[in-house]
Amino acid sequence: MQTLQRRSFRYNRLPQQRGFTLLELVAAFVIFAISFSVLMGVLTSSIQNVRRSAEYTQAALWAQSLLDVVGVGERLKEGGSNGRFDNNYRWDLRISKFQPPAAAQFTAEQIAPVDLYQLDLNVSWNGTSQQRQARFVTLRANTPQPAGQPGG
């Protein structure tokens, strides 16, 4: 009889060991689902940022290549031009004579013996969701032509 009591005592302890309740499982699943959706949103946003960054990098590379050749082999002239780099990227370049802010008191020759030109380049392209553009501005110097030569 003593062995029976010990066995029944052992079997009585088993119901006290229990697993997770349905409520705990549902709560864990909800937490997992929310965490997973937040993670997917962050990853999607990161991918879009990488794509946008690649587009701006490509625009900057196109702009640098164009600005590197403007005025090489020929003198800069005021005016504008436009064109396409490829099927997606377009450019619009405006060249204007630049007057330094202190030029009101002095002549250009007193400030610097060069003509300064401002190059204003707009690069535009069709982004993934909308039209995008980047603006690049730089200054270039030309030595002034003597007064007796054509174009000066």
N, C-alpha and C positions, 0 to 999 in steps of 0.2 A: 504494500500500500504506500509505502514511503516512496518508492520509485514512481508510482503513478502521480503522486502529488508534485514531485519534482518536475516530471514531464509536463503536467498541466500548468505548472508555474512558468515553465519555459515557453509554452505555447501562448500563454496569456500576455507575455511581453511583446510578441510579434505585432499585434495591432497598434501598439504605441509607435512603432517605426512606420512612418508614412512618407510618401513622395510629395511632389508639388501638387497644389490644388489647381483646379481649372482657372481660377481667378489669377493665380500667380503666373500661370503659363500665358494667359491672355495679356497680362501686364508686361511680361517680358517680351512678347511678340510685338506689342505696340511700341515699346521703347526701341526695339530693334528696327522696326519699320520707319519710325521717325528718324532715327540716327542714319539709317541707310539713305533715306530721301534727302536729308541734309548733306550727306557726303556726296551724293550724286549731283546735287545742285552746285556744290563747291567745285567738283571736277568739271562740270559743264562750263561754269564760269571761267575756270582756269584755261580750258581749251579755247574758249572764245577770246580770252585775253592774249593767249599765245598767237592765235591767228591774226588778231588785230595788230599785235606787235610786229609780226612778220610783214604785214602789209605796209606799216609805217617804215620799217627798215628798208624794204624794197623801194619805197618812195624816196627815202633819203639817199640811197645809193644811186638812183636815177638822177636825182637833183645834183648830187656831187659830180657825177660824170658830165652833166650838161654845163654846170657852172665852171668846171675845169677847162672847158674848151672855148667858152665865150671870151672873145677879145684876144685869142691867140692867133697870131698871123694877120690880124686886121685891127684897126682902131675901134674902140667902142663908140657907138653913136646912140643918141637918144632915140627911143622908139620902142616898139614891142614886136613880139613874134610868138607863135604858138605851134604846137605839133603833138605828135604821139610818140611815146617810147615803145609801146607795144599795143596789143588789143585792149588792154585794161587801163593803162596809165597814160594820162594826158598832161601836157604842160603849157603854161602861159608865162612868158617872160616879159617884163617891163624894165627898160633901162632909162634912168633919168639922171641928170646932172645933180650932184650932191653939193649942197652948200653947208659947210660947218656952222654951228650955232654962233661962233665968234666972228663970222664973216661980215657982220653988220658994220663993224668998225674998220676992218682991214680989207684990202683987196686979196684976191686969191693968190697972187704971186707973193705977197707978204706972208701969208700963212704957210703955204707950201708950193713949191714950183711944179705941182702936178694938178691935173684935172681929176677930180674924184667923181665916180659914177656909182649910183646905187643900182644894184641888180636885185629885182624883186621877182622871185620865181614861185609860182603856185603849181603844185602837182596835185592832180585830182584823179580819183579812181572809184570804181564801183566796189564798195566793201561787201561783206557778207549780207548785211541787212540794209545798208543805206549808202548814199554817196558820201565819200570822205575826201578830205583835202589836207595838204600840209603846205605851209608857207616857209620859204627860205629867203633870207635877205643878207646880202653881203655888199661890201664896197670894193671897187677896183680903181686903180690909178692908171692914168694915161699921162705921158709927158705932153705938155701942150705943144702944138705945132707952131713954128714961127709964123708971124703975121703975113709974110709974103707967100707962103705955100698954100696950095688949094686945100680946102676943107678946114682951114684954121681960123 
